[in-house]
Amino acid sequence: MKFRAEIDVMPLKALLDPQGKTVTASMKNIGLAEIDNVRIGKHITLEVEAADEATATDKVEEACKKLLTNQIMESYEFRISAL
């Protein structure tokens, strides 16, 4: 069975997000001063072949921990859906 994973990766809240800070400052420059504390991350989609949703979840978890994220600097969450 094939599943799709939608993964959101964000910098840890305790760490500085230079890209987010730059965008936050730019919001003020374009007249959107109401927007604050922008944080920039990544959105990853992938498909995984697995016998069931639990196995697919385990595989995506492993991919996130081993390759897709830097766990020292980033957090992640994901959703699995059957295709």
Contact map, one row per residue, 1 for C-alpha under 8 A:
11100000000000000000000000000000000000000000000011110000000000000000000000000000011
11110000000000000000000000000000000000000000001111000000000000000000000000000000011
11111000000000000000000000000000000000000000001111001001000000000000000000000001111
01111100000000000000000000000000000000000000111100000000000000000000000000000001111
00111110000000000000000000000000000000000001111100000000000100000000000000000111100
00011111000000000000000000000000000000000011110000000000000000000000000000000111000
00001111100000000000000000000000000000000011100000000000000000000000000000011110000
00000111110000000000000000000000000000001111000000000000000000000000000000011100000
00000011111000000000000000000000000000001111000000000000000000000000100001111000000
00000001111100000000000000000000000000111100000000000000000000000000000001110000000
00000000111110101000000000000000000000111000000000000000000000000000000011100000000
00000000011111100000000000000000000000000000000000000000000000000000000011100000000
00000000001111110000000000000000000000000000000000000000000000000000000000000000000
00000000000111110000000000000000000000000000000000000000000000000000000000000000000
00000000001111111000000000000000000000000000000000000000000000000000000010000000000
00000000000011111100000000000000000000000000000000000000000000000000000000000000000
00000000001000111111100000000000000000110000000000000000000000000000000000000000000
00000000000000011111110000000000000000000000000000000000000000000000000000000000000
00000000000000001111111000000000000000110000000000000000000000000000000000000000000
00000000000000001111111100000000000011110000000000000000000000000000000000000000000
00000000000000001111111110000000000011100000000000000000000000000000000000000000000
00000000000000000111111111000000000000000000000000000000000000000000000000000000000
00000000000000000011111111100000000001000000000000000000000000000000000000000000000
00000000000000000001111111110000001111000000000000000000000000000000000000000000000
00000000000000000000111111111000000000000000000000000000000000000000000000000000000
00000000000000000000011111111100000000000000000000000000000000000000000000000000000
00000000000000000000001111111111101100000000000000000000000000000000000000000000000
00000000000000000000000111111111111000000000000000000000000000000000000000000000000
00000000000000000000000011111111100000000000000000000000000000000000000000000000000
00000000000000000000000001111111000000000000000000000000000000000000000000000000000
00000000000000000000000000111111100000000000000000000000000000000000000000000000000
00000000000000000000000000111111111000000000000000000000000000000000000000000000000
00000000000000000000000000111011111100000000000000000000000000000000000000000000000
00000000000000000000000000010001111100000000000000000000000000000000000000000000000
00000000000000000000000100110001111111000000000000000000000000000000000000000000000
00000000000000000000000100100000111111000000000000000000000000000000000000000000000
00000000000000000001100100000000001111100000000000000000000000000000000000000000000
00000000000000000001101100000000001111110000000000000000000000000000000000000000000
00000000011000001011100000000000000011111000000000000000000000000000000000000000000
00000000011000001011000000000000000001111100000000000000000000000000000000000000000
00000001111000000000000000000000000000111110000000000000000000000000000000000000000
00000001110000000000000000000000000000011111000000000000000000000000000000000000000
00000111100000000000000000000000000000001111100000000000000000000000000000000000000
00001111100000000000000000000000000000000111110000000000000000000000000000000000000
00011110000000000000000000000000000000000011111000000000000000000000000000000000000
00011100000000000000000000000000000000000001111100000000000000000000000000000000000
01111000000000000000000000000000000000000000111110000000000000000000000000000000000
01111000000000000000000000000000000000000000011111000001001100000000000000000000000
11100000000000000000000000000000000000000000001111100001000000000000000000000000000
11100000000000000000000000000000000000000000000111111011000000000000000000000000000
10000000000000000000000000000000000000000000000011111011000000000000000000000000000
10000000000000000000000000000000000000000000000001111111000000000000000000000000000
00100000000000000000000000000000000000000000000001111111100000000000000000000001110
00000000000000000000000000000000000000000000000000011111110000000000000000000000000
00000000000000000000000000000000000000000000000001111111111000000000000000000000000
00100000000000000000000000000000000000000000000111111111111100000000000000000001000
00000000000000000000000000000000000000000000000000001111111110000000000000000001000
00000000000000000000000000000000000000000000000000000111111111000000000000000000000
00000000000000000000000000000000000000000000000100000011111111100000000000000000000
00001000000000000000000000000000000000000000000100000001111111110000000000000000000
00000000000000000000000000000000000000000000000000000000111111111000000000000000000
00000000000000000000000000000000000000000000000000000000011111111100000000000000000
00000000000000000000000000000000000000000000000000000000001111111111000000000000000
00000000000000000000000000000000000000000000000000000000000111111111100000010000000
00000000000000000000000000000000000000000000000000000000000011111111111000000000000
00000000000000000000000000000000000000000000000000000000000001111111100000000000000
00000000000000000000000000000000000000000000000000000000000000111111110000000000000
00000000000000000000000000000000000000000000000000000000000000111111110000000000000
00000000100000000000000000000000000000000000000000000000000000011111111001110000000
00000000000000000000000000000000000000000000000000000000000000001011111111100000000
00000000000000000000000000000000000000000000000000000000000000001000111111100000000
00000000000000000000000000000000000000000000000000000000000000000000011111000000000
00000000001100100000000000000000000000000000000000000000000000000000011111100000000
00000000111100000000000000000000000000000000000000000000000000000000111111110000000
00000000111100000000000000000000000000000000000000000000000000000000111011111000000
00000011110000000000000000000000000000000000000000000000000000010000100001111100000
00000011100000000000000000000000000000000000000000000000000000000000000000111110000
00001111000000000000000000000000000000000000000000000000000000000000000000011111000
00001110000000000000000000000000000000000000000000000000000000000000000000001111100
00111100000000000000000000000000000000000000000000001001100000000000000000000111110
00111000000000000000000000000000000000000000000000001000000000000000000000000011111
11110000000000000000000000000000000000000000000000001000000000000000000000000001111
11110000000000000000000000000000000000000000000000000000000000000000000000000000111
